């Protein structure tokens, strides 16, 4: 997704949504986004997902950093 897509997620509060996986398993997705260093700079995005079972104690997660020009900075 482009840099502009992530800007609304910078509210400071995580976005939490209940979804249903393709196999029918209910899952919880959490998205956190914040300025990595300074406002209007790089955005760090952290995503996590769990199925409410034992995974809730250690959900699958991934993070990345996106620069204002849309380039991928790193993980």
PQR file with spaces between the fields and no chain letter, atoms N, CA, C, O and H, PARSE charges and radii, in Angstrom:
ATOM       1  N    UNK     1       0.847   -1.170    0.000 -0.4000 1.5000
ATOM       2  CA   UNK     1       0.000    0.000    0.000 -0.0000 2.0000
ATOM       3  C    UNK     1       0.902    1.245    0.000  0.5500 1.7000
ATOM       4  O    UNK     1       1.996    1.214    0.564 -0.5500 1.4000
ATOM       5  N    UNK     2       0.455    2.323   -0.620 -0.4000 1.5000
ATOM       6  CA   UNK     2       1.270    3.529   -0.663 -0.0000 2.0000
ATOM       7  C    UNK     2       1.343    4.226    0.704  0.5500 1.7000
ATOM       8  O    UNK     2       0.553    3.948    1.606 -0.5500 1.4000
ATOM       9  H    UNK     2      -0.434    2.348   -1.078  0.4000 1.0000
ATOM      10  N    UNK     3       2.290    5.114    0.823 -0.4000 1.5000
ATOM      11  CA   UNK     3       2.522    5.894    2.044 -0.0000 2.0000
ATOM      12  C    UNK     3       1.223    6.560    2.506  0.5500 1.7000
ATOM      13  O    UNK     3       0.902    6.530    3.694 -0.5500 1.4000
ATOM      14  H    UNK     3       2.932    5.340    0.091  0.4000 1.0000
ATOM      15  N    UNK     4       0.479    7.156    1.580 -0.4000 1.5000
ATOM      16  CA   UNK     4      -0.755    7.875    1.925 -0.0000 2.0000
ATOM      17  C    UNK     4      -1.797    6.964    2.574  0.5500 1.7000
ATOM      18  O    UNK     4      -2.604    7.428    3.380 -0.5500 1.4000
ATOM      19  H    UNK     4       0.739    7.181    0.615  0.4000 1.0000
ATOM      20  N    UNK     5      -1.791    5.679    2.234 -0.4000 1.5000
ATOM      21  CA   UNK     5      -2.728    4.731    2.830 -0.0000 2.0000
ATOM      22  C    UNK     5      -2.546    4.653    4.338  0.5500 1.7000
ATOM      23  O    UNK     5      -3.530    4.543    5.069 -0.5500 1.4000
ATOM      24  H    UNK     5      -1.136    5.302    1.579  0.4000 1.0000
ATOM      25  N    UNK     6      -1.302    4.708    4.818 -0.4000 1.5000
ATOM      26  CA   UNK     6      -0.998    4.513    6.234 -0.0000 2.0000
ATOM      27  C    UNK     6      -1.192    5.764    7.079  0.5500 1.7000
ATOM      28  O    UNK     6      -1.257    5.661    8.304 -0.5500 1.4000
ATOM      29  H    UNK     6      -0.503    4.798    4.224  0.4000 1.0000
ATOM      30  N    UNK     7      -1.285    6.940    6.468 -0.4000 1.5000
ATOM      31  CA   UNK     7      -1.428    8.182    7.242 -0.0000 2.0000
ATOM      32  C    UNK     7      -2.610    8.178    8.204  0.5500 1.7000
ATOM      33  O    UNK     7      -2.432    8.613    9.342 -0.5500 1.4000
ATOM      34  H    UNK     7      -1.232    7.023    5.473  0.4000 1.0000
ATOM      35  N    UNK     8      -3.811    7.717    7.831 -0.4000 1.5000
ATOM      36  CA   UNK     8      -4.935    7.704    8.784 -0.0000 2.0000
ATOM      37  C    UNK     8      -4.710    6.778    9.987  0.5500 1.7000
ATOM      38  O    UNK     8      -5.383    6.920   11.008 -0.5500 1.4000
ATOM      39  H    UNK     8      -3.956    7.364    6.907  0.4000 1.0000
ATOM      40  N    UNK     9      -3.780    5.845    9.873 -0.4000 1.5000
ATOM      41  CA   UNK     9      -3.511    4.917   10.974 -0.0000 2.0000
ATOM      42  C    UNK     9      -2.616    5.538   12.050  0.5500 1.7000
ATOM      43  O    UNK     9      -2.352    4.901   13.069 -0.5500 1.4000
ATOM      44  H    UNK     9      -3.233    5.730    9.043  0.4000 1.0000
ATOM      45  N    UNK    10      -2.144    6.772   11.839 -0.4000 1.5000
ATOM      46  CA   UNK    10      -1.239    7.432   12.777 -0.0000 2.0000
ATOM      47  C    UNK    10      -1.972    8.109   13.930  0.5500 1.7000
ATOM      48  O    UNK    10      -1.459    9.069   14.505 -0.5500 1.4000
ATOM      49  H    UNK    10      -2.359    7.290   11.010  0.4000 1.0000
ATOM      50  N    UNK    11      -3.132    7.638   14.269 -0.4000 1.5000
ATOM      51  CA   UNK    11      -3.967    8.256   15.303 -0.0000 2.0000
ATOM      52  C    UNK    11      -3.406    8.080   16.706  0.5500 1.7000
ATOM      53  O    UNK    11      -3.822    8.784   17.626 -0.5500 1.4000
ATOM      54  H    UNK    11      -3.549    6.859   13.802  0.4000 1.0000
ATOM      55  N    UNK    12      -2.478    7.162   16.887 -0.4000 1.5000
ATOM      56  CA   UNK    12      -1.933    6.900   18.209 -0.0000 2.0000
ATOM      57  C    UNK    12      -2.560    5.702   18.881  0.5500 1.7000
ATOM      58  O    UNK    12      -1.949    5.097   19.762 -0.5500 1.4000
ATOM      59  H    UNK    12      -2.140    6.589   16.140  0.4000 1.0000
ATOM      60  N    UNK    13      -3.767    5.347   18.485 -0.4000 1.5000
ATOM      61  CA   UNK    13      -4.449    4.178   19.038 -0.0000 2.0000
ATOM      62  C    UNK    13      -4.374    3.046   18.027  0.5500 1.7000
ATOM      63  O    UNK    13      -4.529    3.281   16.829 -0.5500 1.4000
ATOM      64  H    UNK    13      -4.263    5.839   17.770  0.4000 1.0000
ATOM      65  N    UNK    14      -4.138    1.824   18.487 -0.4000 1.5000
ATOM      66  CA   UNK    14      -4.125    0.706   17.539 -0.0000 2.0000
ATOM      67  C    UNK    14      -5.513    0.485   16.938  0.5500 1.7000
ATOM      68  O    UNK    14      -6.532    0.714   17.590 -0.5500 1.4000
ATOM      69  H    UNK    14      -4.012    1.634   19.461  0.4000 1.0000
ATOM      70  N    UNK    15      -5.530    0.044   15.706 -0.4000 1.5000
ATOM      71  CA   UNK    15      -6.765   -0.330   15.037 -0.0000 2.0000
ATOM      72  C    UNK    15      -6.918   -1.835   15.241  0.5500 1.7000
ATOM      73  O    UNK    15      -6.024   -2.600   14.879 -0.5500 1.4000
ATOM      74  H    UNK    15      -4.702   -0.142   15.176  0.4000 1.0000
ATOM      75  N    UNK    16      -8.021   -2.260   15.809 -0.4000 1.5000
ATOM      76  CA   UNK    16      -8.262   -3.677   16.073 -0.0000 2.0000
ATOM      77  C    UNK    16      -9.542   -4.081   15.353  0.5500 1.7000
ATOM      78  O    UNK    16     -10.579   -3.434   15.503 -0.5500 1.4000
ATOM      79  H    UNK    16      -8.747   -1.639   16.104  0.4000 1.0000
ATOM      80  N    UNK    17      -9.462   -5.151   14.573 -0.4000 1.5000
ATOM      81  CA   UNK    17     -10.618   -5.634   13.828 -0.0000 2.0000
ATOM      82  C    UNK    17     -10.719   -7.149   13.955  0.5500 1.7000
ATOM      83  O    UNK    17      -9.718   -7.865   13.951 -0.5500 1.4000
ATOM      84  H    UNK    17      -8.620   -5.677   14.452  0.4000 1.0000
ATOM      85  N    UNK    18     -11.944   -7.606   14.065 -0.4000 1.5000
ATOM      86  CA   UNK    18     -12.223   -9.040   14.018 -0.0000 2.0000
ATOM      87  C    UNK    18     -12.490   -9.394   12.559  0.5500 1.7000
ATOM      88  O    UNK    18     -13.293   -8.740   11.894 -0.5500 1.4000
ATOM      89  H    UNK    18     -12.758   -7.025   14.068  0.4000 1.0000
ATOM      90  N    UNK    19     -11.818  -10.423   12.064 -0.4000 1.5000
ATOM      91  CA   UNK    19     -12.034  -10.882   10.690 -0.0000 2.0000
ATOM      92  C    UNK    19     -12.245  -12.390   10.716  0.5500 1.7000
ATOM      93  O    UNK    19     -12.065  -13.039   11.747 -0.5500 1.4000
ATOM      94  H    UNK    19     -11.165  -10.955   12.604  0.4000 1.0000
ATOM      95  N    UNK    20     -12.627  -12.932    9.575 -0.4000 1.5000
ATOM      96  CA   UNK    20     -12.763  -14.376    9.426 -0.0000 2.0000
ATOM      97  C    UNK    20     -11.783  -14.815    8.342  0.5500 1.7000
ATOM      98  O    UNK    20     -11.833  -14.319    7.216 -0.5500 1.4000
ATOM      99  H    UNK    20     -12.773  -12.405    8.737  0.4000 1.0000
ATOM     100  N    UNK    21     -10.892  -15.747    8.682 -0.4000 1.5000
ATOM     101  CA   UNK    21      -9.913  -16.271    7.735 -0.0000 2.0000
ATOM     102  C    UNK    21     -10.625  -17.087    6.660  0.5500 1.7000
ATOM     103  O    UNK    21     -11.766  -17.504    6.859 -0.5500 1.4000
ATOM     104  H    UNK    21     -10.852  -16.151    9.597  0.4000 1.0000
ATOM     105  N    UNK    22      -9.977  -17.318    5.536 -0.4000 1.5000
ATOM     106  CA   UNK    22     -10.598  -18.101    4.461 -0.0000 2.0000
ATOM     107  C    UNK    22     -11.100  -19.485    4.898  0.5500 1.7000
ATOM     108  O    UNK    22     -12.038  -20.023    4.310 -0.5500 1.4000
ATOM     109  H    UNK    22      -9.050  -16.979    5.373  0.4000 1.0000
ATOM     110  N    UNK    23     -10.469  -20.055    5.932 -0.4000 1.5000
ATOM     111  CA   UNK    23     -10.914  -21.377    6.399 -0.0000 2.0000
ATOM     112  C    UNK    23     -12.051  -21.284    7.414  0.5500 1.7000
ATOM     113  O    UNK    23     -12.495  -22.301    7.947 -0.5500 1.4000
ATOM     114  H    UNK    23      -9.707  -19.617    6.409  0.4000 1.0000
ATOM     115  N    UNK    24     -12.529  -20.050    7.685 -0.4000 1.5000
ATOM     116  CA   UNK    24     -13.638  -19.855    8.606 -0.0000 2.0000
ATOM     117  C    UNK    24     -13.236  -19.559   10.037  0.5500 1.7000
ATOM     118  O    UNK    24     -14.101  -19.344   10.885 -0.5500 1.4000
ATOM     119  H    UNK    24     -12.169  -19.223    7.252  0.4000 1.0000
ATOM     120  N    UNK    25     -11.945  -19.544   10.324 -0.4000 1.5000
ATOM     121  CA   UNK    25     -11.453  -19.269   11.672 -0.0000 2.0000
ATOM     122  C    UNK    25     -11.571  -17.777   11.988  0.5500 1.7000
ATOM     123  O    UNK    25     -11.070  -16.954   11.222 -0.5500 1.4000
ATOM     124  H    UNK    25     -11.242  -19.720    9.635  0.4000 1.0000
ATOM     125  N    UNK    26     -12.215  -17.410   13.090 -0.4000 1.5000
ATOM     126  CA   UNK    26     -12.257  -15.999   13.475 -0.0000 2.0000
ATOM     127  C    UNK    26     -10.875  -15.569   13.984  0.5500 1.7000
ATOM     128  O    UNK    26     -10.218  -16.303   14.721 -0.5500 1.4000
ATOM     129  H    UNK    26     -12.622  -18.079   13.713  0.4000 1.0000
ATOM     130  N    UNK    27     -10.456  -14.389   13.584 -0.4000 1.5000
ATOM     131  CA   UNK    27      -9.135  -13.880   13.953 -0.0000 2.0000
ATOM     132  C    UNK    27      -9.245  -12.422   14.369  0.5500 1.7000
ATOM     133  O    UNK    27     -10.187  -11.719   14.004 -0.5500 1.4000
ATOM     134  H    UNK    27     -10.991  -13.792   12.985  0.4000 1.0000
ATOM     135  N    UNK    28      -8.266  -11.990   15.137 -0.4000 1.5000
ATOM     136  CA   UNK    28      -8.151  -10.595   15.559 -0.0000 2.0000
ATOM     137  C    UNK    28      -6.905  -10.005   14.903  0.5500 1.7000
ATOM     138  O    UNK    28      -5.807  -10.547   15.032 -0.5500 1.4000
ATOM     139  H    UNK    28      -7.501  -12.561   15.434  0.4000 1.0000
ATOM     140  N    UNK    29      -7.087   -8.888   14.199 -0.4000 1.5000
ATOM     141  CA   UNK    29      -5.985   -8.197   13.540 -0.0000 2.0000
ATOM     142  C    UNK    29      -5.780   -6.866   14.235  0.5500 1.7000
ATOM     143  O    UNK    29      -6.739   -6.139   14.496 -0.5500 1.4000
ATOM     144  H    UNK    29      -7.979   -8.448   14.093  0.4000 1.0000
ATOM     145  N    UNK    30      -4.525   -6.545   14.537 -0.4000 1.5000
ATOM     146  CA   UNK    30      -4.192   -5.254   15.151 -0.0000 2.0000
ATOM     147  C    UNK    30      -3.154   -4.557   14.290  0.5500 1.7000
ATOM     148  O    UNK    30      -2.157   -5.157   13.887 -0.5500 1.4000
ATOM     149  H    UNK    30      -3.746   -7.135   14.325  0.4000 1.0000
ATOM     150  N    UNK    31      -3.403   -3.269   14.010 -0.4000 1.5000
ATOM     151  CA   UNK    31      -2.484   -2.450   13.218 -0.0000 2.0000
ATOM     152  C    UNK    31      -2.069   -1.256   14.057  0.5500 1.7000
ATOM     153  O    UNK    31      -2.909   -0.524   14.579 -0.5500 1.4000
ATOM     154  H    UNK    31      -4.212   -2.781   14.338  0.4000 1.0000
ATOM     155  N    UNK    32      -0.772   -1.073   14.177 -0.4000 1.5000
ATOM     156  CA   UNK    32      -0.209    0.101   14.844 -0.0000 2.0000
ATOM     157  C    UNK    32       0.676    0.813   13.835  0.5500 1.7000
ATOM     158  O    UNK    32       1.477    0.171   13.156 -0.5500 1.4000
ATOM     159  H    UNK    32      -0.090   -1.668   13.752  0.4000 1.0000
ATOM     160  N    UNK    33       0.547    2.111   13.729 -0.4000 1.5000
ATOM     161  CA   UNK    33       1.403    2.893   12.845 -0.0000 2.0000
ATOM     162  C    UNK    33       1.832    4.146   13.594  0.5500 1.7000
ATOM     163  O    UNK    33       1.042    4.762   14.309 -0.5500 1.4000
ATOM     164  H    UNK    33      -0.103    2.633   14.282  0.4000 1.0000
ATOM     165  N    UNK    34       3.085    4.508   13.420 -0.4000 1.5000
ATOM     166  CA   UNK    34       3.585    5.719   14.060 -0.0000 2.0000
ATOM     167  C    UNK    34       4.795    6.229   13.300  0.5500 1.7000
ATOM     168  O    UNK    34       5.431    5.506   12.533 -0.5500 1.4000
ATOM     169  H    UNK    34       3.727    4.008   12.839  0.4000 1.0000
ATOM     170  N    UNK    35       5.096    7.514   13.540 -0.4000 1.5000
ATOM     171  CA   UNK    35       6.281    8.098   12.915 -0.0000 2.0000
ATOM     172  C    UNK    35       7.501    7.367   13.455  0.5500 1.7000
ATOM     173  O    UNK    35       7.639    7.194   14.666 -0.5500 1.4000
ATOM     174  H    UNK    35       4.581    8.102   14.163  0.4000 1.0000
ATOM     175  N    UNK    36       8.372    6.945   12.575 -0.4000 1.5000
ATOM     176  CA   UNK    36       9.545    6.189   13.003 -0.0000 2.0000
ATOM     177  C    UNK    36      10.582    7.093   13.668  0.5500 1.7000
ATOM     178  O    UNK    36      11.239    6.682   14.625 -0.5500 1.4000
ATOM     179  H    UNK    36       8.261    7.086   11.591  0.4000 1.0000
ATOM     180  N    UNK    37      10.731    8.302   13.175 -0.4000 1.5000
ATOM     181  CA   UNK    37      11.744    9.198   13.734 -0.0000 2.0000
ATOM     182  C    UNK    37      11.160   10.583   14.009  0.5500 1.7000
ATOM     183  O    UNK    37      11.282   11.100   15.119 -0.5500 1.4000
ATOM     184  H    UNK    37      10.197    8.636   12.397  0.4000 1.0000
ATOM     185  N    UNK    38      10.533   11.176   13.012 -0.4000 1.5000
ATOM     186  CA   UNK    38       9.967   12.519   13.160 -0.0000 2.0000
ATOM     187  C    UNK    38       8.700   12.638   12.331  0.5500 1.7000
ATOM     188  O    UNK    38       8.534   11.905   11.356 -0.5500 1.4000
ATOM     189  H    UNK    38      10.433   10.756   12.110  0.4000 1.0000
ATOM     190  N    UNK    39       7.797   13.550   12.699 -0.4000 1.5000
ATOM     191  CA   UNK    39       6.561   13.740   11.938 -0.0000 2.0000
ATOM     192  C    UNK    39       6.845   14.027   10.463  0.5500 1.7000
ATOM     193  O    UNK    39       7.797   14.726   10.116 -0.5500 1.4000
ATOM     194  H    UNK    39       7.932   14.145   13.492  0.4000 1.0000
ATOM     195  N    UNK    40       5.997   13.470    9.615 -0.4000 1.5000
ATOM     196  CA   UNK    40       6.095   13.612    8.162 -0.0000 2.0000
ATOM     197  C    UNK    40       7.311   12.915    7.571  0.5500 1.7000
ATOM     198  O    UNK    40       7.686   13.158    6.424 -0.5500 1.4000
ATOM     199  H    UNK    40       5.224   12.902    9.896  0.4000 1.0000
ATOM     200  N    UNK    41       7.918   12.048    8.365 -0.4000 1.5000
ATOM     201  CA   UNK    41       9.045   11.255    7.887 -0.0000 2.0000
ATOM     202  C    UNK    41       8.612    9.824    7.625  0.5500 1.7000
ATOM     203  O    UNK    41       7.506    9.566    7.149 -0.5500 1.4000
ATOM     204  H    UNK    41       7.613   11.850    9.297  0.4000 1.0000
ATOM     205  N    UNK    42       9.502    8.907    7.945 -0.4000 1.5000
ATOM     206  CA   UNK    42       9.203    7.486    7.752 -0.0000 2.0000
ATOM     207  C    UNK    42       8.084    7.034    8.692  0.5500 1.7000
ATOM     208  O    UNK    42       7.949    7.535    9.809 -0.5500 1.4000
ATOM     209  H    UNK    42      10.400    9.117    8.332  0.4000 1.0000
ATOM     210  N    UNK    43       7.289    6.083    8.218 -0.4000 1.5000
ATOM     211  CA   UNK    43       6.216    5.498    9.017 -0.0000 2.0000
ATOM     212  C    UNK    43       6.586    4.053    9.331  0.5500 1.7000
ATOM     213  O    UNK    43       6.933    3.285    8.433 -0.5500 1.4000
ATOM     214  H    UNK    43       7.398    5.676    7.311  0.4000 1.0000
ATOM     215  N    UNK    44       6.510    3.691   10.595 -0.4000 1.5000
ATOM     216  CA   UNK    44       6.690    2.297   10.996 -0.0000 2.0000
ATOM     217  C    UNK    44       5.303    1.702   11.206  0.5500 1.7000
ATOM     218  O    UNK    44       4.473    2.270   11.916 -0.5500 1.4000
ATOM     219  H    UNK    44       6.228    4.315   11.324  0.4000 1.0000
ATOM     220  N    UNK    45       5.063    0.560   10.584 -0.4000 1.5000
ATOM     221  CA   UNK    45       3.778   -0.131   10.684 -0.0000 2.0000
ATOM     222  C    UNK    45       4.029   -1.488   11.338  0.5500 1.7000
ATOM     223  O    UNK    45       4.925   -2.228   10.932 -0.5500 1.4000
ATOM     224  H    UNK    45       5.737    0.098   10.007  0.4000 1.0000
ATOM     225  N    UNK    46       3.228   -1.804   12.352 -0.4000 1.5000
ATOM     226  CA   UNK    46       3.314   -3.090   13.037 -0.0000 2.0000
ATOM     227  C    UNK    46       1.959   -3.771   12.928  0.5500 1.7000
ATOM     228  O    UNK    46       0.936   -3.205   13.312 -0.5500 1.4000
ATOM     229  H    UNK    46       2.500   -1.203   12.682  0.4000 1.0000
ATOM     230  N    UNK    47       1.960   -4.979   12.406 -0.4000 1.5000
ATOM     231  CA   UNK    47       0.738   -5.761   12.217 -0.0000 2.0000
ATOM     232  C    UNK    47       0.835   -7.027   13.049  0.5500 1.7000
ATOM     233  O    UNK    47       1.902   -7.635   13.130 -0.5500 1.4000
ATOM     234  H    UNK    47       2.791   -5.439   12.094  0.4000 1.0000
ATOM     235  N    UNK    48      -0.261   -7.428   13.666 -0.4000 1.5000
ATOM     236  CA   UNK    48      -0.282   -8.708   14.369 -0.0000 2.0000
ATOM     237  C    UNK    48      -1.648   -9.348   14.174  0.5500 1.7000
ATOM     238  O    UNK    48      -2.654   -8.661   13.995 -0.5500 1.4000
ATOM     239  H    UNK    48      -1.128   -6.933   13.600  0.4000 1.0000
ATOM     240  N    UNK    49      -1.663  -10.679   14.213 -0.4000 1.5000
ATOM     241  CA   UNK    49      -2.905  -11.425   14.026 -0.0000 2.0000
ATOM     242  C    UNK    49      -2.869  -12.663   14.912  0.5500 1.7000
ATOM     243  O    UNK    49      -1.831  -13.307   15.064 -0.5500 1.4000
ATOM     244  H    UNK    49      -0.845  -11.236   14.358  0.4000 1.0000
ATOM     245  N    UNK    50      -4.020  -12.985   15.494 -0.4000 1.5000
ATOM     246  CA   UNK    50      -4.136  -14.218   16.281 -0.0000 2.0000
ATOM     247  C    UNK    50      -5.541  -14.766   16.135  0.5500 1.7000
ATOM     248  O    UNK    50      -6.463  -14.061   15.725 -0.5500 1.4000
ATOM     249  H    UNK    50      -4.864  -12.462   15.371  0.4000 1.0000
ATOM     250  N    UNK    51      -5.686  -16.039   16.478 -0.4000 1.5000
ATOM     251  CA   UNK    51      -6.988  -16.693   16.341 -0.0000 2.0000
ATOM     252  C    UNK    51      -7.734  -16.798   17.668  0.5500 1.7000
ATOM     253  O    UNK    51      -8.736  -17.506   17.761 -0.5500 1.4000
ATOM     254  H    UNK    51      -4.937  -16.612   16.810  0.4000 1.0000
ATOM     255  N    UNK    52      -7.251  -16.097   18.693 -0.4000 1.5000
ATOM     256  CA   UNK    52      -7.926  -16.096   19.985 -0.0000 2.0000
ATOM     257  C    UNK    52      -7.582  -17.282   20.863  0.5500 1.7000
ATOM     258  O    UNK    52      -7.927  -17.295   22.044 -0.5500 1.4000
ATOM     259  H    UNK    52      -6.436  -15.521   18.617  0.4000 1.0000
ATOM     260  N    UNK    53      -6.917  -18.263   20.317 -0.4000 1.5000
ATOM     261  CA   UNK    53      -6.505  -19.436   21.099 -0.0000 2.0000
ATOM     262  C    UNK    53      -5.153  -19.178   21.741  0.5500 1.7000
ATOM     263  O    UNK    53      -4.886  -18.088   22.249 -0.5500 1.4000
ATOM     264  H    UNK    53      -6.637  -18.252   19.357  0.4000 1.0000
ATOM     265  N    UNK    54      -4.320  -20.178   21.712 -0.4000 1.5000
ATOM     266  CA   UNK    54      -2.977  -20.026   22.282 -0.0000 2.0000
ATOM     267  C    UNK    54      -2.172  -18.968   21.544  0.5500 1.7000
ATOM     268  O    UNK    54      -1.253  -18.375   22.109 -0.5500 1.4000
ATOM     269  H    UNK    54      -4.536  -21.063   21.300  0.4000 1.0000
ATOM     270  N    UNK    55      -2.519  -18.728   20.269 -0.4000 1.5000
ATOM     271  CA   UNK    55      -1.827  -17.701   19.496 -0.0000 2.0000
ATOM     272  C    UNK    55      -1.982  -16.317   20.107  0.5500 1.7000
ATOM     273  O    UNK    55      -1.147  -15.443   19.874 -0.5500 1.4000
ATOM     274  H    UNK    55      -3.265  -19.210   19.810  0.4000 1.0000
ATOM     275  N    UNK    56      -3.031  -16.105   20.880 -0.4000 1.5000
ATOM     276  CA   UNK    56      -3.261  -14.789   21.479 -0.0000 2.0000
ATOM     277  C    UNK    56      -2.133  -14.415   22.439  0.5500 1.7000
ATOM     278  O    UNK    56      -1.875  -13.232   22.661 -0.5500 1.4000
ATOM     279  H    UNK    56      -3.710  -16.815   21.069  0.4000 1.0000
ATOM     280  N    UNK    57      -1.464  -15.409   23.005 -0.4000 1.5000
ATOM     281  CA   UNK    57      -0.346  -15.138   23.907 -0.0000 2.0000
ATOM     282  C    UNK    57       0.905  -14.725   23.147  0.5500 1.7000
ATOM     283  O    UNK    57       1.752  -14.007   23.678 -0.5500 1.4000
ATOM     284  H    UNK    57      -1.673  -16.370   22.825  0.4000 1.0000
ATOM     285  N    UNK    58       1.019  -15.181   21.902 -0.4000 1.5000
ATOM     286  CA   UNK    58       2.177  -14.860   21.079 -0.0000 2.0000
ATOM     287  C    UNK    58       1.701  -14.779   19.620  0.5500 1.7000
ATOM     288  O    UNK    58       1.947  -15.691   18.831 -0.5500 1.4000
ATOM     289  H    UNK    58       0.330  -15.764   21.471  0.4000 1.0000
ATOM     290  N    UNK    59       1.020  -13.685   19.273 -0.4000 1.5000
ATOM     291  CA   UNK    59       0.451  -13.581   17.929 -0.0000 2.0000
ATOM     292  C    UNK    59       1.534  -13.484   16.858  0.5500 1.7000
ATOM     293  O    UNK    59       2.672  -13.100   17.125 -0.5500 1.4000
ATOM     294  H    UNK    59       0.819  -12.944   19.914  0.4000 1.0000
ATOM     295  N    UNK    60       1.140  -13.846   15.640 -0.4000 1.5000
ATOM     296  CA   UNK    60       2.033  -13.669   14.503 -0.0000 2.0000
ATOM     297  C    UNK    60       2.125  -12.177   14.244  0.5500 1.7000
ATOM     298  O    UNK    60       1.108  -11.484   14.250 -0.5500 1.4000
ATOM     299  H    UNK    60       0.215  -14.158   15.423  0.4000 1.0000
ATOM     300  N    UNK    61       3.316  -11.681   14.018 -0.4000 1.5000
ATOM     301  CA   UNK    61       3.477  -10.257   13.777 -0.0000 2.0000
ATOM     302  C    UNK    61       4.489   -9.960   12.697  0.5500 1.7000
ATOM     303  O    UNK    61       5.333  -10.792   12.364 -0.5500 1.4000
ATOM     304  H    UNK    61       4.142  -12.245   14.013  0.4000 1.0000
ATOM     305  N    UNK    62       4.393   -8.768   12.160 -0.4000 1.5000
ATOM     306  CA   UNK    62       5.319   -8.302   11.136 -0.0000 2.0000
ATOM     307  C    UNK    62       5.363   -6.782   11.224  0.5500 1.7000
ATOM     308  O    UNK    62       4.361   -6.142   11.546 -0.5500 1.4000
ATOM     309  H    UNK    62       3.708   -8.092   12.430  0.4000 1.0000
ATOM     310  N    UNK    63       6.510   -6.217   10.942 -0.4000 1.5000
ATOM     311  CA   UNK    63       6.599   -4.757   10.895 -0.0000 2.0000
ATOM     312  C    UNK    63       7.471   -4.338    9.731  0.5500 1.7000
ATOM     313  O    UNK    63       8.293   -5.110    9.237 -0.5500 1.4000
ATOM     314  H    UNK    63       7.323   -6.736   10.681  0.4000 1.0000
ATOM     315  N    UNK    64       7.278   -3.102    9.302 -0.4000 1.5000
ATOM     316  CA   UNK    64       8.078   -2.551    8.216 -0.0000 2.0000
ATOM     317  C    UNK    64       8.087   -1.036    8.339  0.5500 1.7000
ATOM     318  O    UNK    64       7.287   -0.449    9.067 -0.5500 1.4000
ATOM     319  H    UNK    64       6.610   -2.476    9.704  0.4000 1.0000
ATOM     320  N    UNK    65       9.009   -0.417    7.612 -0.4000 1.5000
ATOM     321  CA   UNK    65       9.141    1.039    7.596 -0.0000 2.0000
ATOM     322  C    UNK    65       9.003    1.501    6.152  0.5500 1.7000
ATOM     323  O    UNK    65       9.600    0.934    5.237 -0.5500 1.4000
ATOM     324  H    UNK    65       9.659   -0.893    7.020  0.4000 1.0000
ATOM     325  N    UNK    66       8.197    2.551    5.971 -0.4000 1.5000
ATOM     326  CA   UNK    66       7.938    3.100    4.639 -0.0000 2.0000
ATOM     327  C    UNK    66       8.327    4.573    4.645  0.5500 1.7000
ATOM     328  O    UNK    66       7.965    5.309    5.564 -0.5500 1.4000
ATOM     329  H    UNK    66       7.712    3.012    6.714  0.4000 1.0000
ATOM     330  N    UNK    67       9.061    5.004    3.627 -0.4000 1.5000
ATOM     331  CA   UNK    67       9.488    6.405    3.551 -0.0000 2.0000
ATOM     332  C    UNK    67       8.419    7.236    2.839  0.5500 1.7000
ATOM     333  O    UNK    67       7.550    6.676    2.170 -0.5500 1.4000
ATOM     334  H    UNK    67       9.354    4.407    2.881  0.4000 1.0000
ATOM     335  N    UNK    68       8.470    8.569    2.974 -0.4000 1.5000
ATOM     336  CA   UNK    68       7.479    9.440    2.325 -0.0000 2.0000
ATOM     337  C    UNK    68       7.430    9.279    0.805  0.5500 1.7000
ATOM     338  O    UNK    68       6.385    9.504    0.194 -0.5500 1.4000
ATOM     339  H    UNK    68       9.175    9.025    3.518  0.4000 1.0000
ATOM     340  N    UNK    69       8.555    8.892    0.189 -0.4000 1.5000
ATOM     341  CA   UNK    69       8.540    8.691   -1.265 -0.0000 2.0000
ATOM     342  C    UNK    69       7.959    7.334   -1.659  0.5500 1.7000
ATOM     343  O    UNK    69       7.918    6.983   -2.838 -0.5500 1.4000
ATOM     344  H    UNK    69       9.404    8.710    0.685  0.4000 1.0000
ATOM     345  N    UNK    70       7.510    6.574   -0.651 -0.4000 1.5000
ATOM     346  CA   UNK    70       6.881    5.285   -0.906 -0.0000 2.0000
ATOM     347  C    UNK    70       7.820    4.103   -0.953  0.5500 1.7000
ATOM     348  O    UNK    70       7.391    2.966   -1.151 -0.5500 1.4000
ATOM     349  H    UNK    70       7.544    6.859    0.307  0.4000 1.0000
ATOM     350  N    UNK    71       9.111    4.370   -0.771 -0.4000 1.5000
ATOM     351  CA   UNK    71      10.058    3.247   -0.819 -0.0000 2.0000
ATOM     352  C    UNK    71      10.093    2.500    0.499  0.5500 1.7000
ATOM     353  O    UNK    71       9.875    3.073    1.566 -0.5500 1.4000
ATOM     354  H    UNK    71       9.459    5.293   -0.610  0.4000 1.0000
ATOM     355  N    UNK    72      10.367    1.228    0.404 -0.4000 1.5000
ATOM     356  CA   UNK    72      10.477    0.337    1.554 -0.0000 2.0000
ATOM     357  C    UNK    72      11.835    0.580    2.208  0.5500 1.7000
ATOM     358  O    UNK    72      12.872    0.436    1.561 -0.5500 1.4000
ATOM     359  H    UNK    72      10.544    0.762   -0.463  0.4000 1.0000
ATOM     360  N    UNK    73      11.831    0.949    3.489 -0.4000 1.5000
ATOM     361  CA   UNK    73      13.083    1.259    4.179 -0.0000 2.0000
ATOM     362  C    UNK    73      13.645    0.006    4.847  0.5500 1.7000
ATOM     363  O    UNK    73      14.854   -0.223    4.790 -0.5500 1.4000
ATOM     364  H    UNK    73      10.989    1.067    4.015  0.4000 1.0000
ATOM     365  N    UNK    74      12.817   -0.794    5.465 -0.4000 1.5000
ATOM     366  CA   UNK    74      13.307   -1.999    6.119 -0.0000 2.0000
ATOM     367  C    UNK    74      12.290   -2.566    7.063  0.5500 1.7000
ATOM     368  O    UNK    74      11.149   -2.113    7.153 -0.5500 1.4000
ATOM     369  H    UNK    74      11.835   -0.608    5.511  0.4000 1.0000
ATOM     370  N    UNK    75      12.757   -3.598    7.778 -0.4000 1.5000
ATOM     371  CA   UNK    75      11.917   -4.283    8.750 -0.0000 2.0000
ATOM     372  C    UNK    75      12.510   -4.119   10.123  0.5500 1.7000
ATOM     373  O    UNK    75      11.956   -4.624   11.100 -0.5500 1.4000
ATOM     374  H    UNK    75      13.684   -3.966    7.705  0.4000 1.0000
